[in-house]
Amino acid sequence: MDKTLPSAADAVADIGDGASLAVGGFGLCGIPATLIAALHAQGAGSLRVVSNNCGTDDHGLGVLLGAGRISRVTGSYVGENKEFARQYLSGELEVEFVPQGTLAERLRAGGCGIPAFYTPAGVGTPLAEGGIPWRHTADGGVALASPAKETRTFQGRDFVLEEAITCDFALVRAARGDRHGNLVFDKSARNFNPLAAMAGRVTIAEVEELVEPGVLEPDEVHLPGVFVQRVIALTARQAADKQIEKRTVAP
């Protein structure tokens, strides 16, 4: 089945207001920047985003955030985005903080049809006991706090129950992909991309190099096409447009 579409705009055209999105990448590494830009141009709002982080003020998901198009974020690392902090502390944005490993497993579990799992991460902390502000009031109070989670003891050790995550759509970026949706990710850009792809009911992949079916060796495929519904091929310019979050050079 040929899953390719002619453009990013076509790929995100049916993402509506209030949709939930699992988005791959870490910081600005491996982010589906072209799909995010197309979604910004498309105009959908009140989006509920699940991603390790929300980009920076000027790139990645930060573009949607700055436009006021994201209503809720489930993520782990948010320290590089001043607008994120402003919206969260002023009550404009609902935020669920999740330990990074737990977030990865919640996405993977969603893709595997596992409804929930127990983990030791967060036991004895507000993550398990509840009370973490999800949404503030305009004057800095707590409008909505996280609920307490079920805990259980296995072999003398306590664990907290975490629910799996599935989303309406997933946006990911791959280094190579074929028309059937089989994807290969490049080094650290692999990060959250396969997990986000698994959690989406409709997964859209932007690929830097589109190849014909059969070109990719089965052993090199990181994510099989069963998890991918739509593929767009990036132009050479789009594929080369990779921002650096913090540039560090030798003296």
N, C-alpha and C positions, 0 to 999 in steps of 0.2 A: 504494500500500500504506500503510495507516494503521499507523504504528509507535509510536503513543502507548500508554503504560501508565498505570494509574490513580494510581500512587504511586511514590515513590523506593524504598520497601521492596520493591515488586514488581520494580522494575528491577534491583536488586542481589541478589535472593534466591538466584540460582544461582552467585554468586561464592564459591568454596570456599577452604578452607585451602590456602595455598601458591600461590594464583593470582598472576599478574603483572598489574600495572596501569600504564597510562600515564595520567597525571593532568595536566590543563591548568592554566594559571594561572601567575602569578609573584608570589611572596610571598602576599598575600591578595587580589590583584587578579585577577578573573576565575576564581576557584577554584570548583569544583563543590561548594560547602559542603553543600548539602542531600543530595547523593548520598553524600558522605563521612560525614555524620551517620547516614544510613540504613545504611551499611556498618558503622559502629561499633555500631549497635544490632543488626545482623544477627549479628555475632559471629565472622566469618571472621578467621583469624590466619595467621601466617607469610607475610604478604603481601610480594611483591617489587615495589617501587614504582619507576617511572621518572617523574621530575618534575624541573623545574628546581630546586625546593627542597622542603623538607618542612614548610612553614608555620611557625607560631610555636608556642610552648609551649601556647597555649590555643585556637588556631584552625587550620582547615584540616587538612592531613595530620598536624599536630602532635597532634591528638586521637587518631588511631590510633596514632601513635608512643608517646605517653604511656601508652596502654593496653597497650603491649607487643605490638601486633598486626602490626608491620612487622619483617621479618627482614633485608631488604636494600633499599638505596636506590641508584639510579643518578641522579646529579644534579650540578648545577653550583654552586649557591649555598646554603650551609647556615648562614650566620653568625648568623641571628636566633633560633636554637632551642637553648637551653642543654641541654635534655634530649637532643637529638640528639647534641651533643658528648659528653655523659656516657655515653650508650649506646655510641657509637662507640669512645671511648677505653677503656671498660671491657670491650670485647669482646662486647657484647650485640648489636651491629648491624654488618652488613657494608655497606660503602660503596664505591661506584665513583665517583670524581670524574671528570667529563668537561668539557672546555671548552664554554662555553655554545653557541657556534656549531656545534661538532661534535655536541653533543647534539641540537640542532634538526635538523641534517642527517641524523643517524642515525635519528631518528623519521620524517622525510620519506621517506628512502630505504626504510625498512621498509614504509611505506604504498604506495610506488610499485613494490614488488617488486624493488628493487635490493639485492643481498645485501651489498655492501660498496663503499667508495669510498676514494680517496686524498686526503689533505689535508695541507697544510704545518703545520697547528697541532700543536704538541707535538714536532716533530722535534728531536732532540738533548736531550730532557728525559726524566725518569723516566716520563712518560706513554708515550713510545715505547719506552724502554729497559727498562721494568719496574721493580718494586721498591716501588711505592707501596702502603702498607698498606691492604688491603681489610678485614681484620679483625684486631683486636688480641687479645692474650691478656689475662687479668684483671690481670696484673701489668705491663701496658704493652708487652709484646713484640709481635712480629708473628706472628700465626697464619697469615695468608694474604696474599700480596702479589700485585700485578698482574703479569701475564706480559709479556714483551717482545712488541712488535708488529712485523709485517713492514714494512720500509721499502723504497722504490724510488726511483730517480732518473729524472725526466722533464725533458728539455731542460736538464740541468745542475743541477736543483734537487731536493732530497730531499723525499719525501712519506711519510707514515705511513698504513698501511691501517687503516681503521675499519669495523667491522661494523655493519650496519643493526640497528635495534631493532624487534621486534614484540612485542606483549603479548596475553595472553588477553583482557583487557578494557581499555577506555579510559573515563575519566570526564571530561566536559567541561561547560562552561557557556557558553551563548550568550544574546545579548540578545533575538533573535527566531528563531523556527524554525517550520516547518510540519509537518504530520502525516507528510510523506514524509521528514523528516529533513534538509531543506535548512536551513542555519544561517547567521545573520549575527551577527558579534561586534562589540562596542562599543569603538571606539578601542583603548586599550592593553590592554583585556581580551582582545584577539585573541591577544596574545603566543604562548604555547605551545598554545593550545587546538586550532587546526586540525591542528597537527603530531601532537599526542597522539591526536586522533581518527583520523587516518590510520593510526596504528600499531596500533590495537586490532582484534583479530579480531571482538570484539563491542563496539561503541561505544555508550555511553549518554550522552545529552545532556539536561541540565536547561536549560529555556529560560524566560526571564523573561516573554516574550510569545509565546503560541502562536497562529499564524494558520492559516487554511485554505490548502490547496494552490492556487497561482495568485496569491496575494496578493503574494508576494515577486517582485520583478522579477529575471529571470535575472542581470542585470549586478550586482545587489547581493548575491548569494549568495557568501559567502566559502568555504563548504564544502558541496559537493553531497551530497545524501542517500545516495548510493551508499556513503559511508563511515560511515553512521550506522544502527544497527539498532534502537535504542530511544530514545524521547523521553518526557520527563515535563514537564508544565507546572507551573511554580512558582506558589504563591499570591502575592498581592500582598505579604504580609508576608515570605515567603521571598525574593522578588525584591528587596525593599528592604533586606534584612539584608546589608550590605556593610561589613566591618570595615576599619579603617584601621590599617596596620601601624605607621607613624610619623606622628603628627599634628604638622604644622608650621603655625603661625599667624603672622600679621604682628603686630608690636608694637602 
